[in-house]
Amino acid sequence: MTDPDAVNARLEALEVRVAYQDQVIEDLNQTVIDQWKKIEALRRQLNEVLDRVQEVEDNAGPRAPEPPPPHY
């Protein structure tokens, strides 16, 4: 037969382990959420910069050809 104290100790150890794992999962989930928020903010900033660069290129007019290097 099994010892009731041993069973209770094992059960308590499992409960503690599950509680710790639940906290770790919640912390990791919050980290992922924070990272996605940062990624989205960076994506918006990148799109704004790309729009500005495209606008500058469009307004710059034709580019003059670059002269060949002096050793030609």
C-alpha positions in Angstrom: 0.0 0.0 0.0 1.0 3.6 -0.5 1.8 5.9 2.3 -0.8 8.8 2.5 1.9 11.2 3.6 4.0 10.4 0.6 1.0 10.8 -1.8 0.1 14.1 -0.2 3.7 15.3 -0.5 3.8 14.3 -4.2 0.5 16.0 -4.8 1.7 19.2 -3.1 4.9 19.1 -5.1 2.9 18.8 -8.4 0.6 21.6 -7.4 3.5 23.9 -6.6 5.1 22.9 -10.0 1.9 23.7 -11.9 1.5 27.0 -10.2 5.1 27.9 -11.1 4.6 26.8 -14.7 1.4 28.9 -14.9 3.3 32.0 -13.8 6.1 31.3 -16.3 3.6 30.9 -19.1 1.9 34.1 -18.1 5.2 36.0 -18.0 6.2 34.6 -21.4 2.8 35.5 -22.9 3.2 39.1 -21.7 6.7 39.2 -23.2 5.4 38.1 -26.5 2.6 40.7 -26.4 5.1 43.4 -25.6 7.4 42.3 -28.4 4.5 42.4 -30.9 3.6 45.9 -29.9 7.2 47.0 -30.4 7.3 45.2 -33.8 4.1 46.9 -34.9 5.4 50.3 -33.9 8.7 49.7 -35.7 6.8 48.5 -38.8 4.8 51.7 -38.8 7.9 53.8 -38.4 9.6 51.9 -41.3 6.6 52.5 -43.5 6.7 56.2 -42.7 10.4 56.4 -43.5 9.9 54.5 -46.8 7.0 56.9 -47.7 9.3 59.9 -47.0 12.1 58.5 -49.1 9.8 57.7 -52.0 8.4 61.3 -51.8 11.9 62.8 -51.8 12.9 60.6 -54.8 9.7 61.5 -56.7 10.4 65.3 -56.1 14.1 65.2 -56.8 13.6 65.1 -60.6 15.9 63.4 -63.0 19.4 62.4 -61.8 22.4 63.5 -63.6 24.7 60.6 -64.7 27.7 60.1 -62.5 31.0 61.0 -64.2 33.4 58.2 -64.6 36.2 57.8 -62.1 39.4 59.8 -62.9 41.5 56.8 -63.9 39.3 56.2 -67.0 
